[in-house]
Amino acid sequence: MNSNDRCEASALVSLAALKRFLSAGWLPDRMLRSGRQRTTIRKGVPPWTGCRFGWPAAGPKLAWRLFAAVLMVCFQPADGWAQDSPEAEFQSVTGKHITLVSDSEDQQELKQLVASFDAAVPQWAERLNRSQPLIADFHIKAYLMEQADRFRRSGDLPSTLNFKFGFARNQTVWLFKQPSEYYTRHLLLHEGVHAFCLDQFNGIGPQWFGEGVAEWLALHRGTGTELVIDQVPATNADTPYWGRFKAMSAARKQGNVPTLDAVLAYPIDRQGNVERYGWSWLAVSMLYHYPDTRQAFLESFSRASDTPAVFNDLLKRDLARMWPVVQARWRVAAQQVDYGFQWERETIDVSVNDSPWQGQPIQRDIAANQGWQSIGVRLPPGTTVRIDAQGQCTINQDPKPWISEPAGVTIHYANDRPLGQCLACVIPNLSDEKQWVKTLVIEPIDAPKELTIQQYSWLLLRINDHLNGLDDNRGGYRTTLQQTR
């Protein structure tokens, strides 16, 4: 018997029971009359005296309750017949890689979330070198919750599971609906990445790696089929309620920028520490976006089920020779990453193979549309170098181009310094930092300046501008370095 047959049979049984109930005289006469027939109630005579058997001594209210109870019994399905699933009260949308179940009534939003997820999965596969056949059967079930209690009552959210934002277990994910459409979508992708890694690599790695990868592949622009992953937001309006850069900026102001080793040692955290998620994202994103660390980073996915200690030790072993460079890159990126950050403009070209400077004069052209740029040598300890900058560049084009010289445009500021000012920064080749990164010392080259080097270091130069303002800059300065002693 199919569900339609059962419903029809149930209705017939219920109607028959109701007919017997009526014929037995358990309703007042007035209820048996047509809707248009009027009933005369004599003054002083209780209205229930017209009942064939009279109301029980407790009065009409109890009789009405009994009548309602009988109706409920009559219209219940027969024993053993299938009843509605607990999910019947929820909305459900199914795509290629996801079935999304939610207590949200916005069906259009759910469809858009499913389309966004399906657009992201092939991009994850491309980033992580997974072929299409390997991901063909990848499919998760996701619960998007406005009221978690409803999902606990339905049995869809285990009573033992407690989390702040979202959680992934094998091919099932749960998440709370967030205050913005972007952050809800981001969180769905974030938890989806966890499920993807569990499916493809049998693990997600240590805390920094698992959360960093999830943030890296969830950070996006666009929606539906137009969604593109691995996109650093240009402004906070692009990612409302995401909050990572805000927390990282606050840490910088307090001098609490963690070292890369401190990030790698993060313990498991199910409460969604926003700042730690941000630093984890930066570590993963940096390892991927520098070509000389990308291969070691991608190979580490094969060890995603290893213990955190083993995982980290093997990654650092693979990068051992260039670890000082990795740490230098971290110091620079961690001190400045914010809205508008672009890896293609902010990668620094330093190497352990850079030769020690022998004191010969050096000239370097510093481009206005790039971030920190190396002079190409390592400066020995005890060296005093004189830096001079000459030339002009144009900073910004809207509403008009600003012509800047090395001192900068003093009526416009970026990062608390004049726009277009030439800047220098010394980065040690080796660091003894354990928990916190020392604040970078940045010197303005608004006039010829001497710097004394304390230990083997790289020297970086740049032209000051907002991180999201480099694209339309033109020209640059020619810098000259001379040893004075």
C-alpha positions as CSV (number, residue, x, y, z in Angstrom):
1,M,0.0,0.0,0.0
2,N,1.5,3.3,-1.0
3,S,1.2,6.6,0.9
4,N,-1.8,7.8,-1.1
5,D,-3.7,4.6,-0.5
6,R,-2.9,4.8,3.3
7,C,-4.1,8.4,3.5
8,E,-7.4,7.5,1.7
9,A,-8.0,4.5,3.9
10,S,-7.3,6.5,7.0
11,A,-9.8,9.2,5.9
12,L,-12.5,6.5,5.4
13,V,-11.9,4.9,8.8
14,S,-12.0,8.3,10.5
15,L,-15.2,9.4,8.7
16,A,-16.9,6.1,9.6
17,A,-15.9,6.6,13.3
18,L,-17.2,10.2,13.2
19,K,-20.5,9.0,11.7
20,R,-21.0,6.4,14.5
21,F,-20.1,9.2,17.0
22,L,-22.8,11.5,15.6
23,S,-25.5,8.8,15.3
24,A,-25.0,7.8,18.9
25,G,-26.3,11.3,19.9
26,W,-23.1,12.6,21.5
27,L,-23.6,16.1,20.0
28,P,-26.1,18.8,21.1
29,D,-29.1,19.0,18.8
30,R,-28.1,22.5,17.8
31,M,-24.9,21.2,16.3
32,L,-26.8,18.7,14.2
33,R,-29.0,21.3,12.6
34,S,-28.1,23.1,9.4
35,G,-25.9,26.2,9.7
36,R,-28.9,28.5,8.8
37,Q,-31.3,27.1,11.3
38,R,-31.7,29.2,14.4
39,T,-31.9,27.8,17.9
40,T,-34.2,29.4,20.5
41,I,-32.8,29.4,24.0
42,R,-35.3,30.0,26.6
43,K,-34.5,32.4,29.4
44,G,-33.4,30.5,32.5
45,V,-33.0,27.2,30.7
46,P,-29.4,26.0,30.3
47,P,-28.4,25.7,26.7
48,W,-27.2,22.1,27.1
49,T,-30.7,20.8,28.0
50,G,-31.3,20.2,24.3
51,C,-28.8,17.3,24.3
52,R,-30.2,13.9,23.7
53,F,-28.4,12.4,26.6
54,G,-27.6,15.6,28.4
55,W,-24.1,17.0,29.3
56,P,-22.1,15.3,32.0
57,A,-22.4,16.8,35.4
58,A,-19.1,18.8,34.9
59,G,-20.8,20.9,32.2
60,P,-20.4,21.6,28.5
61,K,-16.7,22.5,28.5
62,L,-15.7,18.9,29.5
63,A,-18.0,17.5,26.8
64,W,-16.4,19.7,24.1
65,R,-13.0,18.5,25.2
66,L,-14.1,14.9,25.0
67,F,-15.5,15.6,21.5
68,A,-12.2,17.1,20.4
69,A,-10.2,14.2,21.9
70,V,-12.4,11.7,19.9
71,L,-11.8,13.6,16.7
72,M,-8.0,13.5,17.3
73,V,-8.2,9.8,17.9
74,C,-10.4,9.3,14.8
75,F,-8.0,11.1,12.5
76,Q,-4.7,9.5,13.7
77,P,-3.1,7.0,11.2
78,A,-3.6,3.4,12.0
79,D,-0.8,1.6,13.9
80,G,2.1,0.7,11.7
81,W,1.4,3.2,9.0
82,A,4.2,5.6,8.0
83,Q,4.1,9.0,9.5
84,D,5.8,12.2,8.3
85,S,9.6,12.5,8.7
86,P,10.8,15.0,11.3
87,E,12.3,16.9,8.4
88,A,8.9,17.5,6.9
89,E,8.7,20.8,8.7
90,F,12.0,21.9,7.2
91,Q,12.9,23.2,3.7
92,S,15.2,21.0,1.6
93,V,17.1,21.8,-1.5
94,T,19.4,19.3,-3.3
95,G,22.3,20.0,-5.7
96,K,25.1,18.0,-7.2
97,H,27.3,18.0,-4.1
98,I,25.0,19.1,-1.3
99,T,21.5,18.5,0.2
100,L,20.7,21.5,2.3
101,V,18.0,21.2,5.0
102,S,16.9,24.3,6.9
103,D,14.2,25.8,9.1
104,S,14.6,29.1,7.1
105,E,11.5,30.0,5.0
106,D,13.6,31.7,2.3
107,Q,13.6,29.1,-0.4
108,Q,15.5,31.4,-2.8
109,E,18.3,31.9,-0.4
110,L,18.6,28.1,0.1
111,K,18.8,27.6,-3.7
112,Q,21.5,30.2,-4.0
113,L,23.5,28.6,-1.2
114,V,23.3,25.2,-2.9
115,A,24.3,26.8,-6.3
116,S,27.3,28.5,-4.5
117,F,28.4,25.3,-2.9
118,D,28.2,23.4,-6.2
119,A,30.3,26.1,-7.8
120,A,32.9,26.0,-5.1
121,V,33.6,22.2,-5.1
122,P,35.3,22.0,-8.5
123,Q,37.5,25.0,-7.5
124,W,38.5,23.2,-4.3
125,A,39.4,20.2,-6.4
126,E,41.5,22.3,-8.8
127,R,43.4,24.0,-5.9
128,L,44.1,20.7,-4.2
129,N,45.0,18.7,-7.3
130,R,41.9,16.4,-7.2
131,S,40.6,15.1,-10.5
132,Q,37.0,15.3,-11.4
133,P,36.5,11.5,-11.1
134,L,37.7,11.6,-7.5
135,I,35.1,14.2,-6.5
136,A,32.2,12.9,-8.6
137,D,30.5,11.2,-5.7
138,F,31.3,13.8,-3.1
139,H,28.0,14.9,-1.5
140,I,27.2,16.2,1.9
141,K,24.1,16.8,4.0
142,A,24.1,20.3,5.6
143,Y,21.7,21.6,8.3
144,L,21.3,25.4,8.3
145,M,19.7,26.3,11.5
146,E,17.9,29.3,12.8
147,Q,16.6,27.5,15.9
148,A,18.8,24.7,17.0
149,D,16.2,23.3,19.4
150,R,14.0,22.3,16.4
151,F,16.8,20.2,15.0
152,R,17.5,18.6,18.4
153,R,13.8,17.7,18.8
154,S,13.8,16.2,15.3
155,G,16.9,14.2,16.0
156,D,18.9,15.9,13.2
157,L,21.3,17.7,15.7
158,P,22.9,15.3,18.2
159,S,22.3,16.4,21.8
160,T,26.0,15.8,22.5
161,L,27.2,18.2,19.8
162,N,27.9,21.8,20.9
163,F,29.6,24.5,18.8
164,K,29.5,28.2,18.3
165,F,29.2,28.6,14.5
166,G,29.4,25.3,12.6
167,F,30.6,21.8,12.8
168,A,31.5,19.0,10.3
169,R,31.4,15.3,11.0
170,N,32.2,13.0,8.0
171,Q,29.7,14.0,5.3
172,T,27.3,15.9,7.5
173,V,27.7,19.5,8.6
174,W,25.7,21.8,10.8
175,L,25.8,25.6,11.0
176,F,23.9,28.5,12.4
177,K,22.4,31.1,10.1
178,Q,24.5,34.2,10.4
179,P,23.6,37.9,10.5
180,S,24.7,38.4,6.8
181,E,24.1,36.4,3.7
182,Y,27.9,36.5,3.0
183,Y,28.9,35.1,6.3
184,T,26.2,32.3,6.2
185,R,27.5,31.4,2.7
186,H,31.2,31.6,4.0
187,L,30.4,29.3,7.0
188,L,28.6,26.8,4.7
189,L,31.7,26.6,2.5
190,H,34.0,26.5,5.5
191,E,32.3,23.5,7.0
192,G,32.0,22.0,3.5
193,V,35.8,22.2,3.1
194,H,36.2,20.2,6.2
195,A,33.9,17.5,4.8
196,F,35.7,17.6,1.5
197,C,39.1,17.0,3.2
198,L,37.7,14.2,5.3
199,D,36.3,12.6,2.1
200,Q,39.4,13.1,0.0
201,F,42.3,12.9,2.5
202,N,40.8,11.1,5.5
203,G,41.6,14.0,7.8
204,I,41.9,17.8,8.1
205,G,45.4,18.0,9.7
206,P,46.2,20.0,12.9
207,Q,44.1,22.9,14.1
208,W,45.9,25.7,12.1
209,F,46.0,23.6,8.9
210,G,42.4,22.4,9.0
211,E,40.9,25.8,9.9
212,G,43.3,27.7,7.7
213,V,42.5,25.5,4.7
214,A,38.8,25.9,5.4
215,E,39.1,29.7,5.6
216,W,41.3,29.9,2.5
217,L,38.9,27.9,0.3
218,A,35.8,29.5,1.8
219,L,36.8,33.2,1.4
220,H,35.1,34.2,-1.8
221,R,33.4,36.8,-4.0
222,G,30.2,36.4,-5.9
223,T,27.3,34.0,-5.4
224,G,25.7,31.0,-7.2
225,T,27.4,30.0,-10.4
226,E,29.5,33.3,-10.3
227,L,31.2,32.4,-7.0
228,V,35.0,32.5,-7.0
229,I,37.1,31.2,-4.1
230,D,40.4,32.4,-2.6
231,Q,39.5,36.1,-2.8
232,V,40.9,38.5,-0.2
233,P,38.1,41.1,0.4
234,A,38.8,44.6,-0.8
235,T,36.8,46.2,1.9
236,N,34.9,45.1,5.0
237,A,31.6,45.7,3.1
238,D,32.6,42.7,0.9
239,T,32.5,40.3,3.9
240,P,30.1,41.6,6.5
241,Y,30.5,39.8,9.9
242,W,33.5,37.8,8.8
243,G,35.6,39.8,11.3
244,R,39.1,38.2,10.9
245,F,40.9,41.3,9.8
246,K,39.4,43.3,12.5
247,A,40.6,40.9,15.2
248,M,44.1,40.7,13.6
249,S,44.4,44.5,13.4
250,A,43.5,44.7,17.1
251,A,46.2,42.2,17.9
252,R,48.8,44.2,15.9
253,K,47.9,47.4,17.9
254,Q,48.5,45.5,21.1
255,G,51.8,44.0,19.8
256,N,50.4,40.5,19.9
257,V,51.1,39.2,16.4
258,P,52.0,35.5,16.8
259,T,55.0,33.9,15.3
260,L,54.5,31.3,12.6
261,D,55.6,28.6,15.1
262,A,53.0,29.8,17.6
263,V,50.3,29.5,14.9
264,L,51.4,25.9,14.1
265,A,51.0,25.0,17.7
266,Y,47.4,26.1,18.1
267,P,45.3,23.6,20.1
268,I,42.0,22.2,19.0
269,D,39.2,24.8,19.4
270,R,35.5,24.3,18.7
271,Q,34.5,27.7,19.8
272,G,35.6,29.5,16.6
273,N,38.3,31.9,17.8
274,V,38.0,34.5,15.1
275,E,41.6,35.9,15.5
276,R,43.2,32.4,15.4
277,Y,41.2,31.6,12.3
278,G,42.6,34.7,10.7
279,W,46.2,33.8,11.4
280,S,45.6,30.2,10.3
281,W,44.2,31.5,7.1
282,L,47.3,33.7,6.6
283,A,49.7,30.8,7.2
284,V,47.9,28.5,4.7
285,S,47.4,31.2,2.1
286,M,51.0,32.3,2.3
287,L,52.3,28.7,1.8
288,Y,50.1,28.3,-1.2
289,H,50.7,31.6,-2.9
290,Y,54.5,31.4,-2.8
291,P,55.4,29.0,-5.7
292,D,58.5,27.7,-3.8
293,T,56.4,26.4,-0.8
294,R,53.3,25.4,-2.7
295,Q,54.4,21.8,-3.5
296,A,55.4,21.0,0.1
297,F,52.1,22.5,1.3
298,L,50.0,20.4,-1.2
299,E,51.9,17.2,-0.4
300,S,51.1,17.7,3.3
301,F,47.4,16.9,2.6
302,S,48.5,13.3,2.2
303,R,49.4,13.4,5.9
304,A,46.2,15.0,7.1
305,S,45.4,12.1,9.4
306,D,48.8,12.3,11.2
307,T,49.1,13.7,14.7
308,P,49.7,17.5,14.8
309,A,53.3,17.0,16.0
310,V,54.2,14.6,13.2
311,F,52.4,16.7,10.6
312,N,54.2,19.9,11.6
313,D,57.6,18.2,11.9
314,L,57.3,16.8,8.4
315,L,56.2,20.0,6.9
316,K,59.1,21.9,8.5
317,R,61.5,19.2,7.4
318,D,60.4,19.7,3.8
319,L,60.9,23.4,4.1
320,A,63.9,23.3,6.4
321,R,66.4,24.9,4.1
322,M,64.2,27.9,3.3
323,W,62.5,28.2,6.8
324,P,64.3,31.5,7.5
325,V,62.7,32.9,4.3
326,V,59.3,31.5,5.3
327,Q,59.6,33.2,8.7
328,A,60.6,36.5,7.0
329,R,57.6,36.3,4.7
330,W,55.4,35.7,7.7
331,R,56.8,38.7,9.6
332,V,56.1,41.0,6.7
333,A,52.6,39.7,5.8
334,A,51.4,39.4,9.4
335,Q,52.3,43.0,10.1
336,Q,50.3,44.4,7.3
337,V,47.6,42.0,5.9
338,D,44.2,43.7,5.8
339,Y,41.4,44.5,3.4
340,G,42.8,45.0,-0.1
341,F,45.8,42.8,0.4
342,Q,46.9,41.2,-2.9
343,W,49.4,38.3,-2.9
344,E,50.5,39.0,-6.5
345,R,51.6,42.5,-5.3
346,E,52.7,41.7,-1.7
347,T,55.0,38.7,-2.2
348,I,58.6,39.6,-1.2
349,D,61.5,38.3,-3.2
350,V,64.1,37.3,-0.6
351,S,66.2,34.1,-0.7
352,V,68.7,32.2,1.4
353,N,70.8,32.4,-1.7
354,D,71.1,36.2,-1.7
355,S,74.8,37.1,-1.5
356,P,76.2,39.1,1.4
357,W,76.7,42.7,0.4
358,Q,80.3,43.6,-0.3
359,G,79.8,47.3,0.0
360,Q,79.6,48.2,-3.7
361,P,77.0,50.9,-4.6
362,I,73.6,49.5,-5.5
363,Q,70.8,51.1,-7.5
364,R,67.3,49.7,-7.5
365,D,64.1,51.0,-9.1
366,I,61.1,50.7,-6.7
367,A,57.7,50.4,-8.4
368,A,54.7,52.3,-7.0
369,N,52.3,49.5,-7.9
370,Q,54.1,46.8,-5.8
371,G,54.5,46.1,-2.1
372,W,57.8,45.5,-0.3
373,Q,60.7,45.0,-2.8
374,S,64.2,43.6,-1.9
375,I,67.5,45.2,-2.9
376,G,68.7,41.6,-3.7
377,V,71.5,41.2,-1.2
378,R,71.9,40.4,2.5
379,L,73.4,43.2,4.7
380,P,76.1,42.0,7.1
381,P,76.0,43.0,10.8
382,G,77.9,46.2,11.7
383,T,77.3,47.7,8.2
384,T,76.0,51.3,8.0
385,V,74.2,52.0,4.7
386,R,73.1,55.3,3.3
387,I,69.8,55.2,1.3
388,D,68.7,57.9,-1.1
389,A,65.6,58.0,-3.3
390,Q,64.9,60.2,-6.3
391,G,62.2,60.6,-8.9
392,Q,58.4,60.9,-9.2
393,C,55.5,58.6,-9.4
394,T,51.7,58.9,-9.7
395,I,49.6,57.7,-6.8
396,N,45.9,57.0,-7.5
397,Q,44.0,58.2,-10.6
398,D,40.7,59.1,-9.1
399,P,39.6,61.9,-8.9
400,K,42.9,62.9,-10.4
401,P,46.5,61.6,-10.4
402,W,48.6,62.6,-7.5
403,I,52.3,63.3,-8.3
404,S,54.5,62.2,-5.5
405,E,58.2,62.5,-4.7
406,P,60.0,60.4,-2.0
407,A,58.8,62.6,0.8
408,G,55.2,61.8,-0.1
409,V,52.0,63.8,-0.6
410,T,51.6,65.3,2.9
411,I,47.9,66.3,2.4
412,H,46.9,62.7,1.9
413,Y,47.8,59.8,4.3
414,A,47.8,56.0,4.2
415,N,48.8,53.9,7.1
416,D,49.5,57.0,9.2
417,R,52.2,58.2,6.7
418,P,52.1,60.5,3.7
419,L,50.8,58.9,0.5
420,G,53.7,58.1,-1.8
421,Q,56.4,58.3,0.8
422,C,59.4,56.0,0.2
423,L,59.8,53.5,3.1
424,A,62.5,51.1,4.2
425,C,62.4,48.0,6.5
426,V,65.1,45.7,7.8
427,I,64.2,42.0,8.2
428,P,66.7,39.8,10.1
429,N,67.7,36.6,8.3
430,L,67.3,34.6,11.6
431,S,64.9,35.3,14.5
432,D,64.8,34.2,18.1
433,E,61.2,35.1,18.5
434,K,59.1,32.4,20.2
435,Q,55.5,33.6,20.8
436,W,55.2,37.1,19.4
437,V,56.6,38.8,16.3
438,K,58.5,42.0,17.0
439,T,57.0,45.0,15.4
440,L,58.7,45.9,12.2
441,V,60.8,49.1,12.3
442,I,59.9,51.1,9.2
443,E,61.9,54.1,8.3
444,P,60.8,56.9,5.9
445,I,63.3,57.7,3.2
446,D,62.0,61.3,2.7
447,A,65.6,62.4,2.6
448,P,69.0,60.6,2.5
449,K,69.1,58.3,5.6
450,E,71.7,56.1,7.3
451,L,70.7,52.7,8.8
452,T,73.0,50.6,10.9
453,I,72.6,46.8,10.6
454,Q,72.7,44.7,13.8
455,Q,72.6,41.2,12.2
456,Y,72.5,39.6,8.8
457,S,69.3,41.1,7.3
458,W,67.4,41.8,4.1
459,L,66.5,45.4,3.2
460,L,63.1,46.0,1.8
461,L,61.7,49.2,0.2
462,R,58.3,50.3,-1.0
463,I,56.2,53.3,-1.9
464,N,53.4,54.0,0.7
465,D,49.8,53.6,-0.3
466,H,46.7,51.8,0.8
467,L,46.8,48.0,0.2
468,N,43.9,48.3,-2.2
469,G,45.3,51.3,-3.9
470,L,48.3,49.9,-5.7
471,D,46.6,48.8,-9.0
472,D,46.5,52.2,-10.6
473,N,49.8,53.6,-9.4
474,R,52.4,54.4,-12.1
475,G,56.2,54.9,-12.1
476,G,58.4,54.7,-9.1
477,Y,61.6,55.9,-7.4
478,R,65.3,55.1,-8.1
479,T,67.0,54.3,-4.9
480,T,70.8,54.3,-4.3
481,L,72.6,52.4,-1.5
482,Q,76.1,53.2,-0.4
483,Q,78.2,51.9,2.5
484,T,79.4,54.6,4.8
485,R,81.3,52.4,7.3
